[in-house]
Amino acid sequence: MKKIFTVLLVGGIAFASCKKSKNPIDCTAATNNMTKAAQAYATSQTKENCQAYKNALRDLVNNSSCTALTDAQKREYNNAIDGLNCDAQ
């Protein structure tokens, strides 16, 4: 649970410095999707919410328009993704 809130905090930082791009989903949308998915998973830790949260984190990390994300933050997100075992839900 602590990781979820850490990720939300880092996501807020990324959100503040997003720029427009030609990606199918821009940084702002990716950050919003991740935040909503994290909140849903924190409220109800189902397999579906877990997978949605993991996917939203991946979308954010892999989004080239999120230039404010440092390599360290991307590693932290990837560690959070790896730490989520959705099959155990």
C-alpha positions in Angstrom: 0.0 0.0 0.0 2.9 2.3 0.8 4.3 1.8 -2.7 1.0 2.8 -4.2 1.1 6.2 -2.5 4.8 6.7 -3.4 3.9 6.0 -7.0 1.0 8.5 -6.8 3.4 11.1 -5.5 5.9 10.5 -8.2 3.1 10.5 -10.7 2.0 14.0 -9.6 5.5 15.2 -10.3 5.4 13.7 -13.8 2.0 15.3 -14.3 3.3 18.7 -13.5 5.8 18.7 -16.3 4.1 16.8 -19.2 4.3 18.1 -22.7 2.2 17.3 -25.8 3.4 14.6 -28.2 2.2 12.4 -31.0 1.9 9.4 -28.7 -1.6 7.8 -28.8 -1.9 8.9 -25.1 -0.1 11.9 -23.8 1.7 12.3 -20.5 -1.3 14.0 -18.8 -3.7 11.3 -19.8 -1.2 8.6 -18.8 -0.7 10.2 -15.4 -4.5 10.6 -14.9 -5.0 6.9 -15.9 -2.4 5.7 -13.5 -3.8 7.8 -10.7 -7.3 6.5 -11.2 -6.1 2.9 -11.5 -4.0 3.3 -8.3 -7.0 4.7 -6.4 -9.3 1.9 -7.7 -6.7 -0.7 -6.7 -6.2 0.9 -3.3 -10.0 0.8 -2.7 -10.6 -2.7 -4.0 -7.6 -5.0 -4.5 -9.1 -7.3 -7.2 -7.2 -9.0 -9.9 -8.8 -6.7 -12.5 -7.9 -3.6 -10.6 -4.3 -4.9 -10.1 -3.9 -5.6 -13.8 -5.3 -2.2 -14.7 -2.9 -0.5 -12.3 0.1 -2.4 -13.7 -0.9 -1.5 -17.3 -1.4 2.1 -16.4 2.1 2.2 -14.8 3.6 0.6 -17.9 1.9 3.1 -20.1 3.3 6.0 -18.0 6.8 4.6 -17.9 6.9 3.9 -21.6 5.4 7.2 -22.6 8.0 9.3 -24.3 6.2 12.6 -23.7 6.7 12.2 -19.9 10.1 13.9 -20.0 10.1 14.7 -16.3 10.4 11.1 -15.3 14.0 10.4 -14.3 15.6 7.0 -14.8 15.5 6.5 -11.1 11.7 7.2 -11.1 11.2 4.8 -14.0 13.1 2.1 -12.1 10.9 2.7 -9.1 7.8 2.4 -11.2 9.2 -0.8 -12.8 9.9 -2.2 -9.3 6.3 -1.4 -8.3 5.1 -3.2 -11.5 7.3 -6.2 -10.7 6.1 -6.2 -7.1 2.4 -6.4 -8.0 1.3 -10.1 -8.1 -2.1 -9.8 -9.7 -2.5 -13.6 -9.7 -2.5 -13.7 -5.9 -5.6 -11.4 -5.7 
